[in-house]
Amino acid sequence: MISDKLKKIVFSVRENDKVQFKIQLHADGLSQRQFFHNVIQSYIEKDEYLMKYIEHLKIKLESQSKANINKTRKNLADIRAVKDEFALGDDEVESIFDILEQEHPDL
């Protein structure tokens, strides 16, 4: 089981980008911690607005084929539809899709 222990994520950016980032955060009334914590949570929770941006980013960086991007888009849409139809939580939806994947690995 993964603990709730806090861990650091560290990466480097150009000095000018850091300055511009800090200025924009200040203008938006956000701290670096608030910004990154919320972006990470939105990514983990597959927030539809962030996922649209991630899709755009994958196309821009050519990090994934268009077929895989379309497959991911369809899977996210299917997950949202099941959640909406049955008012299920994330764990329940994941269990359903795990079962379907086991029964139909070619999907």
C-alpha positions in Angstrom: 0.0 0.0 0.0 1.3 3.5 -0.8 1.6 5.8 2.1 0.4 9.3 2.5 3.9 10.4 3.2 4.7 13.6 1.3 7.4 13.4 -1.4 9.1 16.1 -3.4 8.9 16.4 -7.2 11.9 18.4 -8.5 12.6 19.6 -12.1 14.6 22.4 -13.7 13.4 25.3 -15.9 15.0 28.2 -17.5 15.5 31.2 -15.1 13.3 33.5 -17.2 10.5 30.9 -17.3 10.6 30.6 -13.5 10.4 34.4 -13.1 7.4 34.6 -15.5 5.7 31.6 -13.8 6.1 33.3 -10.4 4.7 36.6 -11.7 1.7 34.8 -13.3 1.1 32.8 -10.0 1.1 36.1 -8.1 -1.3 37.7 -10.5 -3.6 34.7 -10.1 -3.3 34.7 -6.3 -1.8 31.2 -6.3 1.2 29.6 -4.6 3.4 27.1 -6.4 2.2 24.5 -4.0 -1.5 25.2 -4.7 -0.9 25.3 -8.5 1.1 22.0 -8.7 -1.1 20.2 -6.1 -4.2 21.0 -8.0 -2.8 20.2 -11.4 -1.6 16.8 -10.2 -5.0 16.1 -8.6 -6.8 17.1 -11.7 -4.5 14.8 -13.8 -5.0 11.9 -11.5 -8.8 12.4 -11.4 -8.8 12.8 -15.2 -10.5 16.2 -15.0 -12.1 16.6 -18.5 -10.7 20.1 -18.9 -7.2 19.1 -18.1 -7.5 15.9 -20.2 -8.4 18.0 -23.3 -5.2 20.0 -22.7 -3.2 16.8 -22.3 -4.7 15.5 -25.6 -3.6 18.7 -27.2 -0.1 18.4 -25.7 0.2 14.7 -26.8 -0.6 15.9 -30.4 1.8 18.8 -30.2 4.7 16.8 -28.8 3.8 13.8 -31.0 4.2 11.6 -27.9 1.4 9.2 -28.9 -0.2 8.1 -32.1 -3.5 9.5 -33.2 -5.0 6.0 -32.8 -4.0 5.8 -29.2 -5.2 9.4 -28.5 -8.6 8.5 -30.0 -8.7 5.3 -27.9 -7.9 7.2 -24.8 -10.6 9.8 -25.6 -13.1 7.0 -26.2 -12.2 5.3 -22.9 -12.6 8.5 -21.0 -16.0 9.2 -22.6 -17.1 5.6 -21.8 -16.0 6.1 -18.1 -17.9 9.3 -17.8 -21.0 7.8 -19.4 -21.0 4.8 -17.0 -20.4 7.1 -14.0 -23.3 9.4 -15.1 -25.6 6.5 -15.9 -25.1 4.6 -12.7 -23.8 7.3 -10.4 -20.8 5.3 -9.6 -17.6 6.2 -7.8 -14.1 6.0 -9.3 -13.2 2.7 -7.6 -16.5 1.1 -8.8 -16.0 2.3 -12.4 -12.4 1.0 -12.4 -13.5 -2.4 -11.2 -16.1 -2.6 -14.0 -13.5 -1.7 -16.7 -11.0 -4.2 -15.2 -13.6 -6.9 -15.5 -14.5 -6.0 -19.1 -10.8 -5.9 -20.0 -10.2 -9.4 -18.6 -13.3 -10.7 -20.5 -12.5 -8.9 -23.7 -8.7 -8.2 -23.9 -9.0 -7.3 -27.6 -11.0 -4.1 -26.8 
